[in-house]
């Protein structure tokens, strides 16, 4: 089964609540992502820009072309829920 993000809601402080196609929900903490370097990540360090995310074919995306894999986000949310 291919997992997709069905809903994303900004929670503040670079955190996004995600709902997945199988009914699971979890929190994506963008601060972890922003600790890494990369051209596409630089713009996300501006919270105003970070909040401009949208869903594109079930993936978390931003206007400048960055897309995060729903499967990877799902796994990350699952691991944090189990902890």
N, CA, C and O atoms as a GROMACS GRO file, in nm:
protein
  332
    1UNK      N    1   0.084  -0.119   0.000
    1UNK     CA    2   0.000   0.000   0.000
    1UNK      C    3   0.088   0.125   0.000
    1UNK      O    4   0.184   0.135   0.076
    2UNK      N    5   0.054   0.217  -0.086
    2UNK     CA    6   0.130   0.341  -0.094
    2UNK      C    7   0.070   0.443   0.004
    2UNK      O    8  -0.048   0.476  -0.004
    3UNK      N    9   0.153   0.491   0.095
    3UNK     CA   10   0.110   0.589   0.195
    3UNK      C   11   0.115   0.729   0.135
    3UNK      O   12   0.212   0.766   0.068
    4UNK      N   13   0.011   0.806   0.161
    4UNK     CA   14   0.007   0.946   0.119
    4UNK      C   15  -0.033   1.031   0.239
    4UNK      O   16  -0.098   0.984   0.333
    5UNK      N   17   0.006   1.156   0.234
    5UNK     CA   18  -0.039   1.252   0.336
    5UNK      C   19  -0.172   1.307   0.286
    5UNK      O   20  -0.183   1.354   0.172
    6UNK      N   21  -0.272   1.301   0.371
    6UNK     CA   22  -0.405   1.348   0.331
    6UNK      C   23  -0.437   1.486   0.388
    6UNK      O   24  -0.524   1.557   0.336
    7UNK      N   25  -0.367   1.524   0.494
    7UNK     CA   26  -0.391   1.654   0.557
    7UNK      C   27  -0.265   1.698   0.629
    7UNK      O   28  -0.194   1.617   0.687
    8UNK      N   29  -0.239   1.829   0.626
    8UNK     CA   30  -0.125   1.886   0.697
    8UNK      C   31  -0.168   2.018   0.759
    8UNK      O   32  -0.226   2.105   0.693
    9UNK      N   33  -0.140   2.033   0.888
    9UNK     CA   34  -0.182   2.152   0.961
    9UNK      C   35  -0.064   2.208   1.040
    9UNK      O   36   0.002   2.136   1.115
   10UNK      N   37  -0.037   2.337   1.021
   10UNK     CA   38   0.075   2.399   1.090
   10UNK      C   39   0.042   2.414   1.239
   10UNK      O   40  -0.064   2.465   1.275
   11UNK      N   41   0.135   2.369   1.324
   11UNK     CA   42   0.114   2.372   1.469
   11UNK      C   43   0.195   2.482   1.538
   11UNK      O   44   0.179   2.503   1.658
   12UNK      N   45   0.280   2.552   1.464
   12UNK     CA   46   0.368   2.653   1.523
   12UNK      C   47   0.505   2.595   1.550
   12UNK      O   48   0.521   2.473   1.560
   13UNK      N   49   0.604   2.680   1.562
   13UNK     CA   50   0.741   2.641   1.597
   13UNK      C   51   0.796   2.535   1.502
   13UNK      O   52   0.862   2.441   1.546
   14UNK      N   53   0.770   2.549   1.371
   14UNK     CA   54   0.820   2.460   1.266
   14UNK      C   55   0.768   2.316   1.278
   14UNK      O   56   0.832   2.222   1.232
   15UNK      N   57   0.652   2.300   1.340
   15UNK     CA   58   0.592   2.167   1.354
   15UNK      C   59   0.464   2.158   1.270
   15UNK      O   60   0.384   2.251   1.268
   16UNK      N   61   0.448   2.044   1.202
   16UNK     CA   62   0.331   2.022   1.116
   16UNK      C   63   0.265   1.891   1.158
   16UNK      O   64   0.330   1.787   1.163
   17UNK      N   65   0.136   1.898   1.186
   17UNK     CA   66   0.060   1.776   1.214
   17UNK      C   67   0.020   1.714   1.081
   17UNK      O   68  -0.039   1.781   0.996
   18UNK      N   69   0.053   1.587   1.064
   18UNK     CA   70   0.025   1.516   0.939
   18UNK      C   71  -0.077   1.407   0.962
   18UNK      O   72  -0.072   1.336   1.063
   19UNK      N   73  -0.170   1.393   0.868
   19UNK     CA   74  -0.263   1.280   0.866
   19UNK      C   75  -0.231   1.198   0.742
   19UNK      O   76  -0.211   1.253   0.633
   20UNK      N   77  -0.225   1.067   0.759
   20UNK     CA   78  -0.187   0.978   0.650
   20UNK      C   79  -0.307   0.898   0.599
   20UNK      O   80  -0.409   0.887   0.666
   21UNK      N   81  -0.292   0.841   0.481
   21UNK     CA   82  -0.402   0.773   0.413
   21UNK      C   83  -0.451   0.649   0.487
   21UNK      O   84  -0.561   0.600   0.458
   22UNK      N   85  -0.373   0.596   0.580
   22UNK     CA   86  -0.419   0.479   0.656
   22UNK      C   87  -0.483   0.519   0.790
   22UNK      O   88  -0.519   0.433   0.870
   23UNK      N   89  -0.497   0.651   0.813
   23UNK     CA   90  -0.561   0.699   0.935
   23UNK      C   91  -0.464   0.739   1.045
   23UNK      O   92  -0.507   0.800   1.144
   24UNK      N   93  -0.336   0.708   1.031
   24UNK     CA   94  -0.239   0.747   1.133
   24UNK      C   95  -0.215   0.898   1.126
   24UNK      O   96  -0.218   0.957   1.018
   25UNK      N   97  -0.191   0.959   1.241
   25UNK     CA   98  -0.152   1.099   1.247
   25UNK      C   99  -0.022   1.109   1.326
   25UNK      O  100   0.009   1.024   1.408
   26UNK      N  101   0.053   1.214   1.298
   26UNK     CA  102   0.178   1.236   1.369
   26UNK      C  103   0.226   1.378   1.349
   26UNK      O  104   0.169   1.453   1.270
   27UNK      N  105   0.330   1.413   1.421
   27UNK     CA  106   0.387   1.548   1.413
   27UNK      C  107   0.524   1.540   1.345
   27UNK      O  108   0.611   1.464   1.386
   28UNK      N  109   0.540   1.621   1.241
   28UNK     CA  110   0.668   1.638   1.176
   28UNK      C  111   0.735   1.760   1.237
   28UNK      O  112   0.679   1.870   1.232
   29UNK      N  113   0.853   1.742   1.295
   29UNK     CA  114   0.928   1.853   1.355
   29UNK      C  115   1.030   1.903   1.253
   29UNK      O  116   1.134   1.842   1.234
   30UNK      N  117   0.998   2.014   1.189
   30UNK     CA  118   1.085   2.069   1.086
   30UNK      C  119   1.220   2.116   1.137
   30UNK      O  120   1.314   2.128   1.059
   31UNK      N  121   1.231   2.143   1.267
   31UNK     CA  122   1.359   2.188   1.323
   31UNK      C  123   1.468   2.083   1.302
   31UNK      O  124   1.584   2.118   1.281
   32UNK      N  125   1.431   1.957   1.307
   32UNK     CA  126   1.529   1.850   1.284
   32UNK      C  127   1.582   1.858   1.141
   32UNK      O  128   1.703   1.845   1.119
   33UNK      N  129   1.493   1.878   1.046
   33UNK     CA  130   1.532   1.891   0.906
   33UNK      C  131   1.622   2.013   0.886
   33UNK      O  132   1.719   2.006   0.810
   34UNK      N  133   1.592   2.122   0.952
   34UNK     CA  134   1.664   2.247   0.931
   34UNK      C  135   1.804   2.248   0.993
   34UNK      O  136   1.879   2.343   0.972
   35UNK      N  137   1.838   2.145   1.067
   35UNK     CA  138   1.974   2.133   1.120
   35UNK      C  139   2.071   2.091   1.010
   35UNK      O  140   2.192   2.106   1.024
   36UNK      N  141   2.016   2.038   0.901
   36UNK     CA  142   2.101   1.996   0.789
   36UNK      C  143   2.124   2.113   0.695
   36UNK      O  144   2.050   2.212   0.697
   37UNK      N  145   2.228   2.101   0.613
   37UNK     CA  146   2.259   2.205   0.515
   37UNK      C  147   2.204   2.165   0.379
   37UNK      O  148   2.186   2.047   0.350
   38UNK      N  149   2.177   2.264   0.298
   38UNK     CA  150   2.132   2.239   0.162
   38UNK      C  151   2.066   2.364   0.106
   38UNK      O  152   2.005   2.442   0.180
   39UNK      N  153   2.080   2.382  -0.022
   39UNK     CA  154   2.026   2.501  -0.088
   39UNK      C  155   1.875   2.511  -0.067
   39UNK      O  156   1.825   2.619  -0.036
   40UNK      N  157   1.803   2.400  -0.082
   40UNK     CA  158   1.658   2.404  -0.068
   40UNK      C  159   1.613   2.423   0.077
   40UNK      O  160   1.501   2.468   0.102
   41UNK      N  161   1.699   2.389   0.171
   41UNK     CA  162   1.662   2.402   0.312
   41UNK      C  163   1.679   2.545   0.364
   41UNK      O  164   1.615   2.583   0.462
   42UNK      N  165   1.764   2.624   0.300
   42UNK     CA  166   1.791   2.760   0.347
   42UNK      C  167   1.663   2.842   0.360
   42UNK      O  168   1.642   2.908   0.462
   43UNK      N  169   1.577   2.840   0.258
   43UNK     CA  170   1.454   2.920   0.261
   43UNK      C  171   1.361   2.876   0.372
   43UNK      O  172   1.286   2.958   0.427
   44UNK      N  173   1.364   2.748   0.407
   44UNK     CA  174   1.273   2.696   0.510
   44UNK      C  175   1.306   2.749   0.648
   44UNK      O  176   1.224   2.740   0.739
   45UNK      N  177   1.424   2.803   0.666
   45UNK     CA  178   1.463   2.856   0.797
   45UNK      C  179   1.386   2.984   0.831
   45UNK      O  180   1.384   3.027   0.947
   46UNK      N  181   1.322   3.043   0.730
   46UNK     CA  182   1.232   3.156   0.750
   46UNK      C  183   1.094   3.096   0.778
   46UNK      O  184   1.035   3.033   0.691
   47UNK      N  185   1.043   3.115   0.900
   47UNK     CA  186   0.918   3.051   0.939
   47UNK      C  187   0.801   3.092   0.848
   47UNK      O  188   0.712   3.012   0.822
   48UNK      N  189   0.802   3.216   0.801
   48UNK     CA  190   0.695   3.260   0.710
   48UNK      C  191   0.695   3.173   0.585
   48UNK      O  192   0.588   3.134   0.537
   49UNK      N  193   0.813   3.143   0.531
   49UNK     CA  194   0.822   3.058   0.411
   49UNK      C  195   0.790   2.912   0.447
   49UNK      O  196   0.721   2.844   0.372
   50UNK      N  197   0.838   2.866   0.560
   50UNK     CA  198   0.813   2.728   0.603
   50UNK      C  199   0.663   2.700   0.606
   50UNK      O  200   0.619   2.591   0.568
   51UNK      N  201   0.585   2.797   0.651
   51UNK     CA  202   0.439   2.780   0.665
   51UNK      C  203   0.368   2.776   0.530
   51UNK      O  204   0.247   2.752   0.527
   52UNK      N  205   0.438   2.796   0.422
   52UNK     CA  206   0.376   2.795   0.288
   52UNK      C  207   0.370   2.654   0.228
   52UNK      O  208   0.349   2.640   0.107
   53UNK      N  209   0.388   2.552   0.309
   53UNK     CA  210   0.382   2.414   0.259
   53UNK      C  211   0.244   2.384   0.200
   53UNK      O  212   0.145   2.451   0.231
   54UNK      N  213   0.240   2.282   0.115
   54UNK     CA  214   0.115   2.234   0.058
   54UNK      C  215   0.133   2.086   0.025
   54UNK      O  216   0.245   2.035   0.026
   55UNK      N  217   0.024   2.019  -0.004
   55UNK     CA  218   0.031   1.878  -0.042
   55UNK      C  219   0.026   1.866  -0.194
   55UNK      O  220  -0.059   1.927  -0.259
   56UNK      N  221   0.118   1.787  -0.248
   56UNK     CA  222   0.124   1.764  -0.392
   56UNK      C  223   0.131   1.613  -0.414
   56UNK      O  224   0.234   1.551  -0.388
   57UNK      N  225   0.024   1.555  -0.462
   57UNK     CA  226   0.015   1.410  -0.484
   57UNK      C  227   0.051   1.332  -0.357
   57UNK      O  228   0.115   1.227  -0.365
   58UNK      N  229   0.010   1.382  -0.243
   58UNK     CA  230   0.032   1.312  -0.116
   58UNK      C  231   0.167   1.337  -0.052
   58UNK      O  232   0.198   1.276   0.050
   59UNK      N  233   0.248   1.426  -0.109
   59UNK     CA  234   0.379   1.460  -0.053
   59UNK      C  235   0.375   1.601   0.006
   59UNK      O  236   0.302   1.687  -0.044
   60UNK      N  237   0.453   1.624   0.111
   60UNK     CA  238   0.465   1.756   0.171
   60UNK      C  239   0.562   1.837   0.085
   60UNK      O  240   0.676   1.797   0.064
   61UNK      N  241   0.516   1.952   0.035
   61UNK     CA  242   0.592   2.029  -0.064
   61UNK      C  243   0.594   2.177  -0.029
   61UNK      O  244   0.514   2.226   0.050
   62UNK      N  245   0.691   2.247  -0.091
   62UNK     CA  246   0.703   2.392  -0.076
   62UNK      C  247   0.716   2.455  -0.214
   62UNK      O  248   0.755   2.386  -0.310
   63UNK      N  249   0.685   2.585  -0.226
   63UNK     CA  250   0.684   2.651  -0.357
   63UNK      C  251   0.817   2.651  -0.432
   63UNK      O  252   0.818   2.664  -0.554
   64UNK      N  253   0.928   2.636  -0.363
   64UNK     CA  254   1.058   2.642  -0.431
   64UNK      C  255   1.104   2.505  -0.481
   64UNK      O  256   1.216   2.492  -0.531
   65UNK      N  257   1.019   2.402  -0.469
   65UNK     CA  258   1.050   2.272  -0.530
   65UNK      C  259   1.084   2.160  -0.433
   65UNK      O  260   1.096   2.045  -0.476
   66UNK      N  261   1.101   2.189  -0.306
   66UNK     CA  262   1.133   2.083  -0.210
   66UNK      C  263   1.009   1.997  -0.184
   66UNK      O  264   0.901   2.049  -0.159
   67UNK      N  265   1.029   1.865  -0.192
   67UNK     CA  266   0.923   1.769  -0.160
   67UNK      C  267   0.979   1.668  -0.062
   67UNK      O  268   1.091   1.619  -0.078
   68UNK      N  269   0.901   1.637   0.040
   68UNK     CA  270   0.942   1.535   0.136
   68UNK      C  271   0.857   1.410   0.116
   68UNK      O  272   0.734   1.419   0.102
   69UNK      N  273   0.921   1.297   0.114
   69UNK     CA  274   0.856   1.170   0.088
   69UNK      C  275   0.753   1.136   0.196
   69UNK      O  276   0.785   1.139   0.315
   70UNK      N  277   0.630   1.106   0.155
   70UNK     CA  278   0.530   1.068   0.255
   70UNK      C  279   0.569   0.940   0.330
   70UNK      O  280   0.541   0.927   0.449
   71UNK      N  281   0.633   0.846   0.261
   71UNK     CA  282   0.674   0.721   0.326
   71UNK      C  283   0.777   0.747   0.435
   71UNK      O  284   0.771   0.688   0.543
   72UNK      N  285   0.872   0.835   0.408
   72UNK     CA  286   0.976   0.866   0.507
   72UNK      C  287   0.916   0.943   0.626
   72UNK      O  288   0.950   0.915   0.741
   73UNK      N  289   0.826   1.038   0.598
   73UNK     CA  290   0.760   1.112   0.706
   73UNK      C  291   0.674   1.018   0.790
   73UNK      O  292   0.667   1.031   0.912
   74UNK      N  293   0.608   0.924   0.724
   74UNK     CA  294   0.524   0.826   0.794
   74UNK      C  295   0.609   0.745   0.890
   74UNK      O  296   0.574   0.727   1.007
   75UNK      N  297   0.723   0.696   0.840
   75UNK     CA  298   0.813   0.616   0.924
   75UNK      C  299   0.864   0.698   1.042
   75UNK      O  300   0.871   0.648   1.154
   76UNK      N  301   0.899   0.822   1.016
   76UNK     CA  302   0.949   0.911   1.121
   76UNK      C  303   0.842   0.934   1.227
   76UNK      O  304   0.872   0.930   1.346
   77UNK      N  305   0.719   0.959   1.186
   77UNK     CA  306   0.609   0.981   1.282
   77UNK      C  307   0.580   0.854   1.360
   77UNK      O  308   0.549   0.861   1.479
   78UNK      N  309   0.590   0.739   1.295
   78UNK     CA  310   0.564   0.612   1.360
   78UNK      C  311   0.668   0.585   1.468
   78UNK      O  312   0.634   0.540   1.577
   79UNK      N  313   0.795   0.612   1.436
   79UNK     CA  314   0.904   0.590   1.532
   79UNK      C  315   0.886   0.680   1.654
   79UNK      O  316   0.909   0.636   1.767
   80UNK      N  317   0.846   0.805   1.634
   80UNK     CA  318   0.828   0.896   1.747
   80UNK      C  319   0.707   0.857   1.830
   80UNK      O  320   0.706   0.876   1.952
   81UNK      N  321   0.603   0.804   1.765
   81UNK     CA  322   0.483   0.762   1.838
   81UNK      C  323   0.514   0.642   1.928
   81UNK      O  324   0.457   0.629   2.036
   82UNK      N  325   0.605   0.555   1.883
   82UNK     CA  326   0.641   0.435   1.959
   82UNK      C  327   0.734   0.467   2.076
   82UNK      O  328   0.742   0.390   2.172
   83UNK      N  329   0.804   0.578   2.067
   83UNK     CA  330   0.903   0.613   2.170
   83UNK      C  331   0.837   0.660   2.299
   83UNK      O  332   0.907   0.692   2.395
   0.00000   0.00000   0.00000
